[in-house]
């Protein structure tokens, strides 16, 4: 089992869009499991227009 840390940039603050973007990013891994997930705004003044997800994942070889 390998581990990786991925970031996903979402150009909106919609959680549905964030979920879609995260699922798309996880598609590159075989059997991924999200171990930890957090969302941060790139800048304080951009918080209402975009978000960045940081996910710690485990996946199979």
PDB file of N, H, CA, C and O in Angstrom:
ATOM      1  N   UNK A   1       0.835  -1.169   0.000  1.00  0.00           N
ATOM      2  CA  UNK A   1       0.000   0.000   0.000  1.00  0.00           C
ATOM      3  C   UNK A   1       0.888   1.244   0.000  1.00  0.00           C
ATOM      4  O   UNK A   1       1.786   1.383   0.831  1.00  0.00           O
ATOM      5  N   UNK A   2       0.629   2.121  -0.923  1.00  0.00           N
ATOM      6  H   UNK A   2      -0.100   2.008  -1.598  1.00  0.00           H
ATOM      7  CA  UNK A   2       1.389   3.367  -1.010  1.00  0.00           C
ATOM      8  C   UNK A   2       0.552   4.516  -0.481  1.00  0.00           C
ATOM      9  O   UNK A   2      -0.664   4.402  -0.330  1.00  0.00           O
ATOM     10  N   UNK A   3       1.220   5.622  -0.202  1.00  0.00           N
ATOM     11  H   UNK A   3       2.208   5.715  -0.324  1.00  0.00           H
ATOM     12  CA  UNK A   3       0.554   6.831   0.293  1.00  0.00           C
ATOM     13  C   UNK A   3       0.971   8.015  -0.556  1.00  0.00           C
ATOM     14  O   UNK A   3       2.064   8.051  -1.122  1.00  0.00           O
ATOM     15  N   UNK A   4       0.073   8.981  -0.629  1.00  0.00           N
ATOM     16  H   UNK A   4      -0.815   8.952  -0.170  1.00  0.00           H
ATOM     17  CA  UNK A   4       0.368  10.188  -1.393  1.00  0.00           C
ATOM     18  C   UNK A   4      -0.429  11.342  -0.805  1.00  0.00           C
ATOM     19  O   UNK A   4      -1.419  11.139  -0.103  1.00  0.00           O
ATOM     20  N   UNK A   5       0.011  12.534  -1.097  1.00  0.00           N
ATOM     21  H   UNK A   5       0.816  12.699  -1.667  1.00  0.00           H
ATOM     22  CA  UNK A   5      -0.665  13.755  -0.691  1.00  0.00           C
ATOM     23  C   UNK A   5      -1.020  14.497  -1.965  1.00  0.00           C
ATOM     24  O   UNK A   5      -0.132  14.826  -2.753  1.00  0.00           O
ATOM     25  N   UNK A   6      -2.300  14.768  -2.184  1.00  0.00           N
ATOM     26  H   UNK A   6      -3.021  14.500  -1.545  1.00  0.00           H
ATOM     27  CA  UNK A   6      -2.708  15.440  -3.414  1.00  0.00           C
ATOM     28  C   UNK A   6      -3.442  16.738  -3.082  1.00  0.00           C
ATOM     29  O   UNK A   6      -4.083  16.856  -2.038  1.00  0.00           O
ATOM     30  N   UNK A   7      -3.338  17.692  -3.977  1.00  0.00           N
ATOM     31  H   UNK A   7      -2.818  17.596  -4.826  1.00  0.00           H
ATOM     32  CA  UNK A   7      -4.088  18.938  -3.867  1.00  0.00           C
ATOM     33  C   UNK A   7      -4.989  19.064  -5.082  1.00  0.00           C
ATOM     34  O   UNK A   7      -4.624  18.687  -6.195  1.00  0.00           O
ATOM     35  N   UNK A   8      -6.164  19.598  -4.842  1.00  0.00           N
ATOM     36  H   UNK A   8      -6.461  19.904  -3.938  1.00  0.00           H
ATOM     37  CA  UNK A   8      -7.143  19.801  -5.901  1.00  0.00           C
ATOM     38  C   UNK A   8      -7.608  21.242  -5.822  1.00  0.00           C
ATOM     39  O   UNK A   8      -8.119  21.676  -4.790  1.00  0.00           O
ATOM     40  N   UNK A   9      -7.435  21.981  -6.895  1.00  0.00           N
ATOM     41  H   UNK A   9      -7.020  21.628  -7.734  1.00  0.00           H
ATOM     42  CA  UNK A   9      -7.867  23.368  -6.976  1.00  0.00           C
ATOM     43  C   UNK A   9      -9.274  23.410  -7.552  1.00  0.00           C
ATOM     44  O   UNK A   9      -9.511  22.897  -8.646  1.00  0.00           O
ATOM     45  N   UNK A  10     -10.205  24.013  -6.831  1.00  0.00           N
ATOM     46  H   UNK A  10     -10.013  24.429  -5.943  1.00  0.00           H
ATOM     47  CA  UNK A  10     -11.597  24.104  -7.264  1.00  0.00           C
ATOM     48  C   UNK A  10     -11.921  25.577  -7.464  1.00  0.00           C
ATOM     49  O   UNK A  10     -11.709  26.389  -6.563  1.00  0.00           O
ATOM     50  N   UNK A  11     -12.431  25.925  -8.633  1.00  0.00           N
ATOM     51  H   UNK A  11     -12.602  25.266  -9.366  1.00  0.00           H
ATOM     52  CA  UNK A  11     -12.645  27.328  -8.969  1.00  0.00           C
ATOM     53  C   UNK A  11     -13.984  27.868  -8.470  1.00  0.00           C
ATOM     54  O   UNK A  11     -14.454  28.902  -8.945  1.00  0.00           O
ATOM     55  N   UNK A  12     -14.590  27.180  -7.529  1.00  0.00           N
ATOM     56  H   UNK A  12     -14.208  26.340  -7.143  1.00  0.00           H
ATOM     57  CA  UNK A  12     -15.833  27.618  -6.905  1.00  0.00           C
ATOM     58  C   UNK A  12     -15.833  27.151  -5.461  1.00  0.00           C
ATOM     59  O   UNK A  12     -14.961  26.380  -5.062  1.00  0.00           O
ATOM     60  N   UNK A  13     -16.791  27.601  -4.675  1.00  0.00           N
ATOM     61  H   UNK A  13     -17.500  28.227  -4.999  1.00  0.00           H
ATOM     62  CA  UNK A  13     -16.869  27.117  -3.299  1.00  0.00           C
ATOM     63  C   UNK A  13     -17.989  26.097  -3.127  1.00  0.00           C
ATOM     64  O   UNK A  13     -18.395  25.811  -2.001  1.00  0.00           O
ATOM     65  N   UNK A  14     -18.491  25.550  -4.219  1.00  0.00           N
ATOM     66  H   UNK A  14     -18.162  25.782  -5.134  1.00  0.00           H
ATOM     67  CA  UNK A  14     -19.539  24.535  -4.187  1.00  0.00           C
ATOM     68  C   UNK A  14     -18.954  23.184  -3.764  1.00  0.00           C
ATOM     69  O   UNK A  14     -17.965  22.725  -4.334  1.00  0.00           O
ATOM     70  N   UNK A  15     -19.566  22.559  -2.770  1.00  0.00           N
ATOM     71  H   UNK A  15     -20.370  22.933  -2.307  1.00  0.00           H
ATOM     72  CA  UNK A  15     -19.081  21.258  -2.315  1.00  0.00           C
ATOM     73  C   UNK A  15     -19.311  20.176  -3.358  1.00  0.00           C
ATOM     74  O   UNK A  15     -18.537  19.221  -3.430  1.00  0.00           O
ATOM     75  N   UNK A  16     -20.342  20.300  -4.154  1.00  0.00           N
ATOM     76  H   UNK A  16     -20.971  21.075  -4.095  1.00  0.00           H
ATOM     77  CA  UNK A  16     -20.573  19.328  -5.237  1.00  0.00           C
ATOM     78  C   UNK A  16     -19.455  19.398  -6.274  1.00  0.00           C
ATOM     79  O   UNK A  16     -18.971  18.366  -6.740  1.00  0.00           O
ATOM     80  N   UNK A  17     -19.050  20.598  -6.629  1.00  0.00           N
ATOM     81  H   UNK A  17     -19.443  21.436  -6.251  1.00  0.00           H
ATOM     82  CA  UNK A  17     -17.940  20.757  -7.571  1.00  0.00           C
ATOM     83  C   UNK A  17     -16.637  20.246  -6.965  1.00  0.00           C
ATOM     84  O   UNK A  17     -15.812  19.655  -7.662  1.00  0.00           O
ATOM     85  N   UNK A  18     -16.455  20.474  -5.670  1.00  0.00           N
ATOM     86  H   UNK A  18     -17.126  20.954  -5.104  1.00  0.00           H
ATOM     87  CA  UNK A  18     -15.254  19.987  -4.990  1.00  0.00           C
ATOM     88  C   UNK A  18     -15.223  18.460  -4.983  1.00  0.00           C
ATOM     89  O   UNK A  18     -14.171  17.856  -5.194  1.00  0.00           O
ATOM     90  N   UNK A  19     -16.369  17.842  -4.742  1.00  0.00           N
ATOM     91  H   UNK A  19     -17.224  18.333  -4.571  1.00  0.00           H
ATOM     92  CA  UNK A  19     -16.435  16.374  -4.754  1.00  0.00           C
ATOM     93  C   UNK A  19     -16.105  15.825  -6.138  1.00  0.00           C
ATOM     94  O   UNK A  19     -15.363  14.851  -6.265  1.00  0.00           O
ATOM     95  N   UNK A  20     -16.655  16.453  -7.167  1.00  0.00           N
ATOM     96  H   UNK A  20     -17.257  17.244  -7.064  1.00  0.00           H
ATOM     97  CA  UNK A  20     -16.389  16.018  -8.540  1.00  0.00           C
ATOM     98  C   UNK A  20     -14.911  16.155  -8.878  1.00  0.00           C
ATOM     99  O   UNK A  20     -14.325  15.254  -9.478  1.00  0.00           O
ATOM    100  N   UNK A  21     -14.309  17.271  -8.500  1.00  0.00           N
ATOM    101  H   UNK A  21     -14.785  18.003  -8.013  1.00  0.00           H
ATOM    102  CA  UNK A  21     -12.890  17.493  -8.780  1.00  0.00           C
ATOM    103  C   UNK A  21     -12.014  16.488  -8.028  1.00  0.00           C
ATOM    104  O   UNK A  21     -11.025  15.999  -8.574  1.00  0.00           O
ATOM    105  N   UNK A  22     -12.370  16.182  -6.788  1.00  0.00           N
ATOM    106  H   UNK A  22     -13.173  16.579  -6.345  1.00  0.00           H
ATOM    107  CA  UNK A  22     -11.599  15.210  -6.013  1.00  0.00           C
ATOM    108  C   UNK A  22     -11.723  13.811  -6.618  1.00  0.00           C
ATOM    109  O   UNK A  22     -10.730  13.091  -6.728  1.00  0.00           O
ATOM    110  N   UNK A  23     -12.932  13.428  -7.006  1.00  0.00           N
ATOM    111  H   UNK A  23     -13.738  14.012  -6.916  1.00  0.00           H
ATOM    112  CA  UNK A  23     -13.119  12.113  -7.636  1.00  0.00           C
ATOM    113  C   UNK A  23     -12.317  12.013  -8.936  1.00  0.00           C
ATOM    114  O   UNK A  23     -11.752  10.965  -9.249  1.00  0.00           O
ATOM    115  N   UNK A  24     -12.275  13.107  -9.680  1.00  0.00           N
ATOM    116  H   UNK A  24     -12.733  13.959  -9.425  1.00  0.00           H
ATOM    117  CA  UNK A  24     -11.501  13.121 -10.930  1.00  0.00           C
ATOM    118  C   UNK A  24     -10.009  12.933 -10.640  1.00  0.00           C
ATOM    119  O   UNK A  24      -9.330  12.179 -11.337  1.00  0.00           O
ATOM    120  N   UNK A  25      -9.505  13.614  -9.620  1.00  0.00           N
ATOM    121  H   UNK A  25     -10.057  14.226  -9.054  1.00  0.00           H
ATOM    122  CA  UNK A  25      -8.088  13.489  -9.257  1.00  0.00           C
ATOM    123  C   UNK A  25      -7.766  12.089  -8.738  1.00  0.00           C
ATOM    124  O   UNK A  25      -6.673  11.577  -8.978  1.00  0.00           O
ATOM    125  N   UNK A  26      -8.700  11.473  -8.035  1.00  0.00           N
ATOM    126  H   UNK A  26      -9.588  11.889  -7.840  1.00  0.00           H
ATOM    127  CA  UNK A  26      -8.473  10.132  -7.494  1.00  0.00           C
ATOM    128  C   UNK A  26      -8.544   9.059  -8.570  1.00  0.00           C
ATOM    129  O   UNK A  26      -8.110   7.930  -8.342  1.00  0.00           O
ATOM    130  N   UNK A  27      -9.078   9.389  -9.728  1.00  0.00           N
ATOM    131  H   UNK A  27      -9.430  10.307  -9.913  1.00  0.00           H
ATOM    132  CA  UNK A  27      -9.188   8.427 -10.820  1.00  0.00           C
ATOM    133  C   UNK A  27      -7.850   7.933 -11.331  1.00  0.00           C
ATOM    134  O   UNK A  27      -7.786   6.882 -11.969  1.00  0.00           O
ATOM    135  N   UNK A  28      -6.791   8.659 -11.068  1.00  0.00           N
ATOM    136  H   UNK A  28      -6.843   9.512 -10.549  1.00  0.00           H
ATOM    137  CA  UNK A  28      -5.458   8.261 -11.523  1.00  0.00           C
ATOM    138  C   UNK A  28      -4.832   7.190 -10.626  1.00  0.00           C
ATOM    139  O   UNK A  28      -3.779   6.645 -10.958  1.00  0.00           O
ATOM    140  N   UNK A  29      -5.467   6.886  -9.499  1.00  0.00           N
ATOM    141  H   UNK A  29      -6.322   7.328  -9.229  1.00  0.00           H
ATOM    142  CA  UNK A  29      -4.920   5.924  -8.541  1.00  0.00           C
ATOM    143  C   UNK A  29      -5.747   4.644  -8.536  1.00  0.00           C
ATOM    144  O   UNK A  29      -6.944   4.661  -8.824  1.00  0.00           O
ATOM    145  N   UNK A  30      -5.090   3.535  -8.205  1.00  0.00           N
ATOM    146  H   UNK A  30      -4.118   3.521  -7.971  1.00  0.00           H
ATOM    147  CA  UNK A  30      -5.776   2.242  -8.140  1.00  0.00           C
ATOM    148  C   UNK A  30      -6.317   2.025  -6.725  1.00  0.00           C
ATOM    149  O   UNK A  30      -5.551   1.957  -5.763  1.00  0.00           O
ATOM    150  N   UNK A  31      -7.633   1.919  -6.608  1.00  0.00           N
ATOM    151  H   UNK A  31      -8.255   1.974  -7.389  1.00  0.00           H
ATOM    152  CA  UNK A  31      -8.318   1.666  -5.342  1.00  0.00           C
ATOM    153  C   UNK A  31      -7.917   2.680  -4.259  1.00  0.00           C
ATOM    154  O   UNK A  31      -7.390   2.286  -3.219  1.00  0.00           O
ATOM    155  N   UNK A  32      -8.159   3.983  -4.489  1.00  0.00           N
ATOM    156  H   UNK A  32      -8.587   4.304  -5.334  1.00  0.00           H
ATOM    157  CA  UNK A  32      -7.737   4.993  -3.516  1.00  0.00           C
ATOM    158  C   UNK A  32      -8.671   5.064  -2.306  1.00  0.00           C
ATOM    159  O   UNK A  32      -9.873   4.822  -2.415  1.00  0.00           O
ATOM    160  N   UNK A  33      -8.101   5.395  -1.169  1.00  0.00           N
ATOM    161  H   UNK A  33      -7.124   5.591  -1.080  1.00  0.00           H
ATOM    162  CA  UNK A  33      -8.848   5.623   0.054  1.00  0.00           C
ATOM    163  C   UNK A  33      -8.371   6.943   0.644  1.00  0.00           C
ATOM    164  O   UNK A  33      -7.174   7.142   0.849  1.00  0.00           O
ATOM    165  N   UNK A  34      -9.306   7.840   0.916  1.00  0.00           N
ATOM    166  H   UNK A  34     -10.279   7.679   0.749  1.00  0.00           H
ATOM    167  CA  UNK A  34      -8.957   9.131   1.511  1.00  0.00           C
ATOM    168  C   UNK A  34      -8.818   8.929   3.015  1.00  0.00           C
ATOM    169  O   UNK A  34      -9.755   8.497   3.687  1.00  0.00           O
ATOM    170  N   UNK A  35      -7.642   9.248   3.528  1.00  0.00           N
ATOM    171  H   UNK A  35      -6.881   9.599   2.982  1.00  0.00           H
ATOM    172  CA  UNK A  35      -7.350   9.083   4.950  1.00  0.00           C
ATOM    173  C   UNK A  35      -7.646  10.375   5.705  1.00  0.00           C
ATOM    174  O   UNK A  35      -8.178  10.339   6.815  1.00  0.00           O
ATOM    175  N   UNK A  36      -7.304  11.508   5.110  1.00  0.00           N
ATOM    176  H   UNK A  36      -6.872  11.537   4.208  1.00  0.00           H
ATOM    177  CA  UNK A  36      -7.554  12.809   5.723  1.00  0.00           C
ATOM    178  C   UNK A  36      -7.860  13.808   4.617  1.00  0.00           C
ATOM    179  O   UNK A  36      -7.307  13.726   3.520  1.00  0.00           O
ATOM    180  N   UNK A  37      -8.746  14.750   4.916  1.00  0.00           N
ATOM    181  H   UNK A  37      -9.195  14.816   5.807  1.00  0.00           H
ATOM    182  CA  UNK A  37      -9.158  15.739   3.924  1.00  0.00           C
ATOM    183  C   UNK A  37      -9.367  17.069   4.611  1.00  0.00           C
ATOM    184  O   UNK A  37      -9.989  17.137   5.672  1.00  0.00           O
ATOM    185  N   UNK A  38      -8.852  18.125   4.012  1.00  0.00           N
ATOM    186  H   UNK A  38      -8.347  18.070   3.151  1.00  0.00           H
ATOM    187  CA  UNK A  38      -9.083  19.465   4.521  1.00  0.00           C
ATOM    188  C   UNK A  38      -9.243  20.412   3.339  1.00  0.00           C
ATOM    189  O   UNK A  38      -8.746  20.145   2.245  1.00  0.00           O
ATOM    190  N   UNK A  39      -9.934  21.507   3.567  1.00  0.00           N
ATOM    191  H   UNK A  39     -10.338  21.724   4.456  1.00  0.00           H
ATOM    192  CA  UNK A  39     -10.141  22.515   2.527  1.00  0.00           C
ATOM    193  C   UNK A  39      -9.607  23.848   3.033  1.00  0.00           C
ATOM    194  O   UNK A  39      -9.869  24.247   4.168  1.00  0.00           O
ATOM    195  N   UNK A  40      -8.866  24.519   2.188  1.00  0.00           N
ATOM    196  H   UNK A  40      -8.653  24.194   1.266  1.00  0.00           H
ATOM    197  CA  UNK A  40      -8.323  25.833   2.528  1.00  0.00           C
ATOM    198  C   UNK A  40      -8.521  26.767   1.350  1.00  0.00           C
ATOM    199  O   UNK A  40      -8.552  26.338   0.197  1.00  0.00           O
ATOM    200  N   UNK A  41      -8.652  28.034   1.650  1.00  0.00           N
ATOM    201  H   UNK A  41      -8.627  28.383   2.586  1.00  0.00           H
ATOM    202  CA  UNK A  41      -8.705  29.037   0.601  1.00  0.00           C
ATOM    203  C   UNK A  41      -7.297  29.465   0.258  1.00  0.00           C
ATOM    204  O   UNK A  41      -6.479  29.642   1.161  1.00  0.00           O
ATOM    205  N   UNK A  42      -6.981  29.641  -1.023  1.00  0.00           N
ATOM    206  H   UNK A  42      -7.646  29.497  -1.756  1.00  0.00           H
ATOM    207  CA  UNK A  42      -5.631  30.045  -1.411  1.00  0.00           C
ATOM    208  C   UNK A  42      -5.244  31.404  -0.831  1.00  0.00           C
ATOM    209  O   UNK A  42      -4.091  31.613  -0.452  1.00  0.00           O
ATOM    210  N   UNK A  43      -6.181  32.306  -0.764  1.00  0.00           N
ATOM    211  H   UNK A  43      -7.117  32.136  -1.072  1.00  0.00           H
ATOM    212  CA  UNK A  43      -5.978  33.629  -0.168  1.00  0.00           C
ATOM    213  C   UNK A  43      -7.268  34.024   0.535  1.00  0.00           C
ATOM    214  O   UNK A  43      -8.347  33.578   0.144  1.00  0.00           O
ATOM    215  N   UNK A  44      -7.173  34.836   1.545  1.00  0.00           N
ATOM    216  H   UNK A  44      -6.297  35.198   1.863  1.00  0.00           H
ATOM    217  CA  UNK A  44      -8.356  35.229   2.299  1.00  0.00           C
ATOM    218  C   UNK A  44      -9.402  35.889   1.401  1.00  0.00           C
ATOM    219  O   UNK A  44     -10.592  35.610   1.547  1.00  0.00           O
ATOM    220  N   UNK A  45      -8.999  36.735   0.499  1.00  0.00           N
ATOM    221  H   UNK A  45      -8.032  36.962   0.380  1.00  0.00           H
ATOM    222  CA  UNK A  45      -9.964  37.454  -0.338  1.00  0.00           C
ATOM    223  C   UNK A  45     -10.533  36.587  -1.459  1.00  0.00           C
ATOM    224  O   UNK A  45     -11.487  36.994  -2.122  1.00  0.00           O
ATOM    225  N   UNK A  46      -9.967  35.404  -1.681  1.00  0.00           N
ATOM    226  H   UNK A  46      -9.192  35.073  -1.142  1.00  0.00           H
ATOM    227  CA  UNK A  46     -10.495  34.495  -2.695  1.00  0.00           C
ATOM    228  C   UNK A  46     -11.352  33.388  -2.089  1.00  0.00           C
ATOM    229  O   UNK A  46     -11.816  32.513  -2.820  1.00  0.00           O
ATOM    230  N   UNK A  47     -11.574  33.401  -0.777  1.00  0.00           N
ATOM    231  H   UNK A  47     -11.197  34.112  -0.184  1.00  0.00           H
ATOM    232  CA  UNK A  47     -12.280  32.303  -0.124  1.00  0.00           C
ATOM    233  C   UNK A  47     -13.677  32.099  -0.697  1.00  0.00           C
ATOM    234  O   UNK A  47     -14.134  30.961  -0.806  1.00  0.00           O
ATOM    235  N   UNK A  48     -14.363  33.177  -1.065  1.00  0.00           N
ATOM    236  H   UNK A  48     -13.992  34.101  -0.976  1.00  0.00           H
ATOM    237  CA  UNK A  48     -15.734  33.042  -1.550  1.00  0.00           C
ATOM    238  C   UNK A  48     -15.796  32.576  -2.996  1.00  0.00           C
ATOM    239  O   UNK A  48     -16.870  32.193  -3.461  1.00  0.00           O
ATOM    240  N   UNK A  49     -14.685  32.595  -3.726  1.00  0.00           N
ATOM    241  H   UNK A  49     -13.813  32.906  -3.348  1.00  0.00           H
ATOM    242  CA  UNK A  49     -14.739  32.249  -5.141  1.00  0.00           C
ATOM    243  C   UNK A  49     -14.006  30.961  -5.500  1.00  0.00           C
ATOM    244  O   UNK A  49     -14.163  30.468  -6.617  1.00  0.00           O
ATOM    245  N   UNK A  50     -13.215  30.405  -4.596  1.00  0.00           N
ATOM    246  H   UNK A  50     -13.087  30.806  -3.689  1.00  0.00           H
ATOM    247  CA  UNK A  50     -12.481  29.172  -4.899  1.00  0.00           C
ATOM    248  C   UNK A  50     -12.006  28.505  -3.617  1.00  0.00           C
ATOM    249  O   UNK A  50     -11.983  29.127  -2.555  1.00  0.00           O
ATOM    250  N   UNK A  51     -11.628  27.243  -3.725  1.00  0.00           N
ATOM    251  H   UNK A  51     -11.647  26.738  -4.588  1.00  0.00           H
ATOM    252  CA  UNK A  51     -11.063  26.533  -2.575  1.00  0.00           C
ATOM    253  C   UNK A  51     -10.028  25.533  -3.066  1.00  0.00           C
ATOM    254  O   UNK A  51      -9.986  25.182  -4.245  1.00  0.00           O
ATOM    255  N   UNK A  52      -9.223  25.099  -2.164  1.00  0.00           N
ATOM    256  H   UNK A  52      -9.257  25.385  -1.206  1.00  0.00           H
ATOM    257  CA  UNK A  52      -8.211  24.100  -2.473  1.00  0.00           C
ATOM    258  C   UNK A  52      -8.371  22.955  -1.478  1.00  0.00           C
ATOM    259  O   UNK A  52      -8.403  23.168  -0.266  1.00  0.00           O
ATOM    260  N   UNK A  53      -8.472  21.738  -2.009  1.00  0.00           N
ATOM    261  H   UNK A  53      -8.446  21.565  -2.993  1.00  0.00           H
ATOM    262  CA  UNK A  53      -8.576  20.554  -1.164  1.00  0.00           C
ATOM    263  C   UNK A  53      -7.202  19.920  -1.025  1.00  0.00           C
ATOM    264  O   UNK A  53      -6.445  19.834  -1.991  1.00  0.00           O
ATOM    265  N   UNK A  54      -6.894  19.486   0.164  1.00  0.00           N
ATOM    266  H   UNK A  54      -7.509  19.556   0.949  1.00  0.00           H
ATOM    267  CA  UNK A  54      -5.659  18.765   0.442  1.00  0.00           C
ATOM    268  C   UNK A  54      -6.069  17.408   1.007  1.00  0.00           C
ATOM    269  O   UNK A  54      -6.706  17.335   2.058  1.00  0.00           O
ATOM    270  N   UNK A  55      -5.704  16.339   0.310  1.00  0.00           N
ATOM    271  H   UNK A  55      -5.186  16.398  -0.544  1.00  0.00           H
ATOM    272  CA  UNK A  55      -6.132  14.996   0.703  1.00  0.00           C
ATOM    273  C   UNK A  55      -4.930  14.081   0.874  1.00  0.00           C
ATOM    274  O   UNK A  55      -4.061  14.003   0.005  1.00  0.00           O
ATOM    275  N   UNK A  56      -4.894  13.393   2.002  1.00  0.00           N
ATOM    276  H   UNK A  56      -5.600  13.456   2.708  1.00  0.00           H
ATOM    277  CA  UNK A  56      -3.919  12.324   2.218  1.00  0.00           C
ATOM    278  C   UNK A  56      -4.619  11.034   1.818  1.00  0.00           C
ATOM    279  O   UNK A  56      -5.699  10.723   2.320  1.00  0.00           O
ATOM    280  N   UNK A  57      -3.995  10.283   0.907  1.00  0.00           N
ATOM    281  H   UNK A  57      -3.118  10.535   0.500  1.00  0.00           H
ATOM    282  CA  UNK A  57      -4.643   9.073   0.402  1.00  0.00           C
ATOM    283  C   UNK A  57      -3.723   7.864   0.537  1.00  0.00           C
ATOM    284  O   UNK A  57      -2.501   7.991   0.624  1.00  0.00           O
ATOM    285  N   UNK A  58      -4.341   6.704   0.552  1.00  0.00           N
ATOM    286  H   UNK A  58      -5.333   6.601   0.482  1.00  0.00           H
ATOM    287  CA  UNK A  58      -3.644   5.426   0.443  1.00  0.00           C
ATOM    288  C   UNK A  58      -4.196   4.739  -0.790  1.00  0.00           C
ATOM    289  O   UNK A  58      -5.383   4.867  -1.091  1.00  0.00           O
ATOM    290  N   UNK A  59      -3.347   4.009  -1.510  1.00  0.00           N
ATOM    291  H   UNK A  59      -2.383   3.905  -1.266  1.00  0.00           H
ATOM    292  CA  UNK A  59      -3.799   3.326  -2.714  1.00  0.00           C
ATOM    293  C   UNK A  59      -2.972   2.073  -2.926  1.00  0.00           C
ATOM    294  O   UNK A  59      -1.878   1.935  -2.378  1.00  0.00           O
ATOM    295  N   UNK A  60      -3.508   1.159  -3.728  1.00  0.00           N
ATOM    296  H   UNK A  60      -4.396   1.272  -4.173  1.00  0.00           H
ATOM    297  CA  UNK A  60      -2.825  -0.098  -4.025  1.00  0.00           C
ATOM    298  C   UNK A  60      -1.781   0.101  -5.113  1.00  0.00           C
ATOM    299  O   UNK A  60      -1.864   1.036  -5.909  1.00  0.00           O
ATOM    300  N   UNK A  61      -0.806  -0.784  -5.136  1.00  0.00           N
ATOM    301  H   UNK A  61      -0.738  -1.544  -4.489  1.00  0.00           H
ATOM    302  CA  UNK A  61       0.247  -0.737  -6.157  1.00  0.00           C
ATOM    303  C   UNK A  61      -0.279  -1.124  -7.516  1.00  0.00           C
ATOM    304  O   UNK A  61       0.475  -1.138  -8.489  1.00  0.00           O
TER     305      UNK A  61
END
